[in-house]
Amino acid sequence: MPKTYNMANVPAKSGRILGEDGKVYNLVDLLQNVGGGSMDPNDYYTKEEVDAELSKKASSSSLAAKADKSVVDDLISRVEALEGAGDA
């Protein structure tokens, strides 16, 4: 007959849990392979690789430098027209 445990006597932070079958299991052991497999260390990004990828992202200054001059001129003329409309 399996040993029964009084849950009041099981430490809350022990990492041990009581299974439905009445046996005590270690939570870390149970969760060790939850991911369905291990990840190859070569699949991890290094800090240098992450920094290189993040540096490729567009910043506001790089976008402004690449803005089409005709678009900027069009926006300026629209703003000036709106500002001038208030003078009438």
Contact map, one row per residue, 1 for C-alpha under 8 A:
1110000000000000000000000000000000000000000000000000000000000000000000000000000000000000
1111000000000000000001100000000000000000000000000000000000000000000000000000000000000000
1111100000000000000001100000000000000000000000000000000000000000000000000000000000000000
0111110000000000000001000000000000000000000000000000000000000000000000000000000000000000
0011111011000000000001000000000000000000000000000000000000000000000000000000000000000000
0001111111000000000000000000000000000000000000000000000000000000000000000000000000000000
0000111111000000000000000000000000000000000000000000000000000000000000000000000000000000
0000011111100000000000000000000000000000000000000000000000000000000000000000000000000000
0000111111100000000000000000000000000000000000000000000000000000000000000000000000000000
0000111111110100000000000000000000000000000000000000000000000000000000000000000000000000
0000000111111100000000000000000000000000000000000000000000000000000000000000000000000000
0000000001111110000000000000000000000000000000000000000000000000000000000000000000000000
0000000000111111000000000000000000000000000000000000000000000000000000000000000000000000
0000000001111111000000000000000000000000000000000000000000000000000000000000000000000000
0000000000011111100000000111000000000000000000000000000000000000000000000000000000000000
0000000000001111110000011110000000000000000000000000000000000000000000000000000000000000
0000000000000011111000011110000000000000000000000000000000000000000000000000000000000000
0000000000000001111111111000000000000000000000000000000000000000000000000000000000000000
0000000000000000111111111000000000000000000000000000000000000000000000000000000000000000
0000000000000000011111100000000000000000000000000000000000000000000000000000000000000000
0000000000000000011111100000000000000000000000000000000000000000000000000000000000000000
0111100000000000011111110000000000000000000000000000000000000000000000000000000000000000
0110000000000000011111111000000000000000000000000000000000000000000000000000000000000000
0000000000000001111001111100000000000000000000000000000000000000000000000000000000000000
0000000000000001111000111110110000000000000000000000000000000000000000000000000000000000
0000000000000011100000011111110000000000000000000000000000000000000000000000000000000000
0000000000000011100000001111111000000000000000000000000000000000000000000000000000000000
0000000000000010000000000111111100000000000000000000000000000000000000000000000000000000
0000000000000000000000001111111100000000000000000000000000000000000000000000000000000000
0000000000000000000000001111111111000000000000000000000000000000000000000000000000000000
0000000000000000000000000011111111000000000000000000000000000000000000000000000000000000
0000000000000000000000000001111111100000000000000000000000000000000000000000000000000000
0000000000000000000000000000011111111100000000000000000000000000000000000000000000000000
0000000000000000000000000000011111111000000000000000000000000000000000000000000000000000
0000000000000000000000000000000111111100000000000000000000000000000000000000000000000000
0000000000000000000000000000000011111100000000000000000000000000000000000000000000000000
0000000000000000000000000000000011111110000000000000000000000000000000000000000000000000
0000000000000000000000000000000010111111000000000000000000000000000000000000000000000000
0000000000000000000000000000000000001111101000000000000000000000000000000000000000000000
0000000000000000000000000000000000000111111100000000000000000000000000000000000000000000
0000000000000000000000000000000000000011111100000000000000000000000000000000000000000000
0000000000000000000000000000000000000001111110000000000000000000000000000000000000000000
0000000000000000000000000000000000000011111110000000000000000000000000000000000000000000
0000000000000000000000000000000000000001111111000000000000000000000000000000000000000000
0000000000000000000000000000000000000000011111101100000000000000000000000000000000000000
0000000000000000000000000000000000000000000111111100000000000000000000000000000000000000
0000000000000000000000000000000000000000000011111110000000000000000000000000000000000000
0000000000000000000000000000000000000000000001111111000000000000000000000000000000000000
0000000000000000000000000000000000000000000011111111100000000000000000000000000000000000
0000000000000000000000000000000000000000000011111111110000000000000000000000000000000000
0000000000000000000000000000000000000000000000111111111000000000000000000000000000000000
0000000000000000000000000000000000000000000000011111111100000000000000000000000000000000
0000000000000000000000000000000000000000000000001111111110000000000000000000000000000000
0000000000000000000000000000000000000000000000000111111110000000000000000000000000000000
0000000000000000000000000000000000000000000000000011111111000000000000000000000000000000
0000000000000000000000000000000000000000000000000001111111000000000000000000000000000000
0000000000000000000000000000000000000000000000000000111111100000000000000000000000000000
0000000000000000000000000000000000000000000000000000001111110110000000000000000000000000
0000000000000000000000000000000000000000000000000000000011111110000000000000000000000000
0000000000000000000000000000000000000000000000000000000001111111000000000000000000000000
0000000000000000000000000000000000000000000000000000000000111111100000000000000000000000
0000000000000000000000000000000000000000000000000000000001111111110000000000000000000000
0000000000000000000000000000000000000000000000000000000001111111111000000000000000000000
0000000000000000000000000000000000000000000000000000000000011111111000000000000000000000
0000000000000000000000000000000000000000000000000000000000001111111000000000000000000000
0000000000000000000000000000000000000000000000000000000000000111111100000000000000000000
0000000000000000000000000000000000000000000000000000000000000011111110110000000000000000
0000000000000000000000000000000000000000000000000000000000000000011111110000000000000000
0000000000000000000000000000000000000000000000000000000000000000001111111000000000000000
0000000000000000000000000000000000000000000000000000000000000000000111111100000000000000
0000000000000000000000000000000000000000000000000000000000000000001111111110000000000000
0000000000000000000000000000000000000000000000000000000000000000001111111111000000000000
0000000000000000000000000000000000000000000000000000000000000000000011111111100000000000
0000000000000000000000000000000000000000000000000000000000000000000001111111110000000000
0000000000000000000000000000000000000000000000000000000000000000000000111111111000000000
0000000000000000000000000000000000000000000000000000000000000000000000011111111100000000
0000000000000000000000000000000000000000000000000000000000000000000000001111111110000000
0000000000000000000000000000000000000000000000000000000000000000000000000111111111000000
0000000000000000000000000000000000000000000000000000000000000000000000000011111111100000
0000000000000000000000000000000000000000000000000000000000000000000000000001111111110000
0000000000000000000000000000000000000000000000000000000000000000000000000000111111111000
0000000000000000000000000000000000000000000000000000000000000000000000000000011111111100
0000000000000000000000000000000000000000000000000000000000000000000000000000001111111110
0000000000000000000000000000000000000000000000000000000000000000000000000000000111111111
0000000000000000000000000000000000000000000000000000000000000000000000000000000011111111
0000000000000000000000000000000000000000000000000000000000000000000000000000000001111111
0000000000000000000000000000000000000000000000000000000000000000000000000000000000111111
0000000000000000000000000000000000000000000000000000000000000000000000000000000000011111
